[in-house]
Amino acid sequence: MLNKNKLTEINLHHLNKLYSVDLDSNLLSEIDLTCSPTLKILSLCHNKLKTIDLSKLTKLQELSLNTNQITSIDLSRQQEL
């Protein structure tokens, strides 16, 4: 959990077995989750995201993205949501 840290970027590429990511209340405008296929819980509320690619997160069960700038999202591969 790295909430309320004013993070503007984060690199999760070396953490390819993540189960949960909670980065609420930061300043993230983008995030690359393509190397996190095991992710089941993702919370990125209160950031500055405009887009997000969830296509590799097929195990995702919980998703929170409120209070961002995202206008559309493709959830077609998230069968467990």
C-alpha positions as CSV (number, residue, x, y, z in Angstrom):
1,M,0.0,0.0,0.0
2,L,1.4,3.3,-1.1
3,N,-1.5,5.6,-0.6
4,K,-1.2,9.4,-0.2
5,N,2.4,9.7,-1.3
6,K,2.2,12.1,-4.2
7,L,3.8,9.5,-6.5
8,T,3.9,10.7,-10.1
9,E,5.3,7.4,-11.4
10,I,6.0,3.8,-10.3
11,N,7.7,0.9,-11.9
12,L,6.1,-2.5,-11.1
13,H,7.9,-4.5,-13.8
14,H,10.1,-6.5,-11.4
15,L,7.0,-7.4,-9.3
16,N,5.4,-9.9,-11.6
17,K,3.7,-11.9,-8.9
18,L,1.7,-9.2,-7.3
19,Y,-1.7,-10.1,-5.8
20,S,-2.9,-6.6,-4.8
21,V,-2.0,-3.0,-5.7
22,D,-3.3,-0.1,-3.8
23,L,-2.0,3.3,-5.0
24,D,-4.9,5.5,-4.1
25,S,-4.5,9.3,-3.7
26,N,-1.3,9.8,-5.6
27,L,-0.5,11.8,-8.7
28,L,-0.2,9.0,-11.2
29,S,-1.1,9.9,-14.8
30,E,-0.1,6.5,-16.2
31,I,0.8,3.1,-15.0
32,D,2.0,0.0,-16.8
33,L,0.5,-3.2,-15.4
34,T,1.4,-5.5,-18.3
35,C,3.9,-7.4,-16.2
36,S,1.4,-8.1,-13.4
37,P,-0.8,-10.9,-14.8
38,T,-1.5,-12.4,-11.3
39,L,-3.0,-9.2,-10.0
40,K,-6.4,-9.8,-8.4
41,I,-7.1,-6.5,-6.6
42,L,-6.3,-3.1,-8.1
43,S,-7.1,0.3,-6.5
44,L,-6.0,3.5,-8.2
45,C,-8.6,5.9,-6.9
46,H,-7.9,9.7,-6.7
47,N,-5.1,9.8,-9.3
48,K,-4.7,11.6,-12.7
49,L,-5.2,8.6,-14.9
50,K,-6.7,9.2,-18.4
51,T,-6.3,5.7,-19.7
52,I,-5.4,2.3,-18.4
53,D,-4.7,-1.0,-20.1
54,L,-6.1,-3.9,-18.2
55,S,-5.8,-6.4,-21.0
56,K,-3.2,-8.6,-19.3
57,L,-5.0,-8.6,-16.0
58,T,-7.3,-11.6,-16.6
59,K,-7.3,-12.6,-13.0
60,L,-8.6,-9.3,-11.8
61,Q,-11.5,-9.6,-9.2
62,E,-11.7,-6.1,-7.7
63,L,-11.2,-2.8,-9.4
64,S,-11.4,0.7,-8.1
65,L,-10.7,3.7,-10.4
66,N,-13.0,6.4,-9.2
67,T,-11.9,10.0,-9.2
68,N,-9.6,9.8,-12.2
69,Q,-10.0,11.2,-15.7
70,I,-10.8,7.9,-17.5
71,T,-13.6,8.3,-20.0
72,S,-13.7,4.7,-21.3
73,I,-12.3,1.3,-20.3
74,D,-12.2,-2.2,-21.9
75,L,-13.1,-4.9,-19.4
76,S,-13.7,-7.6,-21.9
77,R,-10.9,-9.8,-20.6
78,Q,-11.8,-9.5,-16.9
79,Q,-14.1,-12.4,-16.6
80,E,-13.8,-12.5,-12.8
81,L,-14.8,-8.9,-12.1
